[in-house]
Amino acid sequence: MPNSSSISEFLLLALADTRQLQLLHFWLLLGIYLAALLGNGLISTAVACHHRLHSPMYFFLLNLALLDLGCISTTLPKAMANALWDTRDISYAGCAAQVFFFLFFISAEYFILTIMSYDRYVAICKPLHYGTLMDSRACATMAAVAWATGVLYSLLHTANTFSLPLCQGNAINQFFCEIPQILKLSCSHSYLKDLWVLVVSASLASGCFAFILFSYVQIFRAVLRMPSEQGRHKAFSTCLPHLAVLSLFVSTGTFAYVKPSSMSSPSLDLVVSFLYSVVPPTLNPLIYSVRNKELMCSVRKVISQMFLNCVKFTLISYSL
């Protein structure tokens, strides 16, 4: 029985047995990855380049887009490489790095979503104090705290996971290194050590969720008291995309890590992990841009400018 000191690599789950299906999975994952890169890249560029989008709401949306790019770039490239080259292996250090960065991006995203709920709460419930409470310094501080907390949270879990002795082989039943699947390889009985990590995680997650819930209760109470139907529509239009993204993120992530072991199966685990690790980063740009005319207008300008630059580059190259 191998232990963690003798394991030099892990074997990830093979998405298909035949070469044709492996190539099909590669092209499918590549399409999803390019869509996520394009959507989040366009939002990041639009927010960074257009001065009228330099507000707290779009600043946090920029942070969310960058975290989505990092999250999906941690898992899909390795899965695509394995499907393309018909391999399953990932080095021990590579697996640890994948766990660290995935947890970092996904936890920081949860904290950013929590801050975004506070931003909407202040904008709707305390509009006269919005400029004071959400000035540029406060926004930068909150974003920095979210990213730093994500690093600390990820370090805690990664260190705890890879300090456990592994004696159940090195095959991970997932397309990326996921903590629940790695823990299945452990032969440790250090329940007290696992318990305090679980308590810290549950406290952070439940605290953020309670804060989000409180914010939206106050938001809906304030919106329903608005006399103007146009005002209510505008308030809802800025909150609904955030609620949709938050619901997708929390529901899939919670089910992945809290579902009972009796419901666990390789196919279900694969679908659930795909839902919380790949689907949100791909759909978030679409959710935020569909109902936001200002953002859509800026994105169109970015696309137009990119097209014009390509045409100019082509003409210059042809003339040379």
Summary of the structure (lengths in Angstrom):
residues: 320
radius of gyration: 21.9
end to end distance: 65.1
largest distance: 70.9
contacts: 976
relative contact order: 0.13
helix: 80%
strand: 3%
